[in-house]
Amino acid sequence: MQVGFAGLGNMGFAMAANLVRAGHAVKAWNRSKEPVARLIALGGQAASSPAEAAQAEVLITMLADDASTRSILDEGGALAQLKPGAIHVCMATVSVAFAKEMTARHAEKGVGYIAAPVLGRVNVAEAGQLNILAAGDSGLIDRVQPLFDAMGQKTWRFGSQPERANAVKLAANFMLVSAIESMAEASAMVAGHGVAPADFLAMATSTAFAAPVYKIYGEAMVQERFEPAGFKLALGLKDIRLALEAAEAARAPMPFASTLKDNLLDGVAHGEGDLDLAALSRVAARRAGKG
């Protein structure tokens, strides 16, 4: 399949590389050229602009947020270059409102739009084991399913309205940040009573909380392994803000999300925005007088 790919960050590069390995013709664009060169070495091709990348059967975008995605679609000319019958698959974590807008704008051009954000860190993306949260016209999803199969272990379908996939991703990220925050606060509390957080988390993540999110982030907290970031704290703040926007639109109160936003903002204010989300433990420790 002819695929244009825009956004070769750590996640995007791993996803595009797996498409190349699966035999798809991938032409990629990225603001910095080094990841493009690495993809060419694997058998991919370079696009000189987002507009050139969009001259394909399927355009995949994997960018940081609404603004960067809008930039390549509008200023970068990608949306204008998509031909009727082509499909744009937005795999970034963007807002529900953005997905609704893009669905309408693509429909006006006769172009398909699918939202397909992913669950998984960089190592999961490299292994082609992402969970893909997809929503949009079922026929369009069927057409791009071979691409999803090359990037992920399972595609979870959430109906015909693309924004539903974004609502699901934001809800999942809210749960992820909540889990990390609960471990951070609990660790600070037991530390105040002389219990080593490492001992506490070893027990917790081997018993009632023996799940990947607790194990992975709990270990990162104990080892203070915050770089390189698998998921930056600043991006966690962005996602919680988007979750709150989606909640307000649905008239669904999320009081704990407001607390998480403030705690994440505390971390960003202390210069920790580029650290891994596990650095939320530093916020809890500071508030307990341990940081």
Secondary structure, DSSP 4 states (H G I P E B T S, - for coil): -EEEEE--SHHHHHHHHHHHHTT-EEEEE-SSSHHHHHHHHHT-EE-SSHHHHTSSSEEEE--SSHHHHHHHHTTT-HHHHPPTT-EEEE-S---HHHHHHHHHHHHHTT-EEEE--EE--HHHHHTT-EEEEEBS-HHHHHHHHHHHHHHEEEEEE--S-THHHHHHHHHHHHHHHHHHHHHHHHHHHHHTTT--HHHHHHHHTTTTT-SHHHHHHHHHHHHT--SS-SSBHHHHHHHHHHHHHHHHHTT---HHHHHHHHHHHHHHHTT-TTSBGGGHHHHHHHHTT--
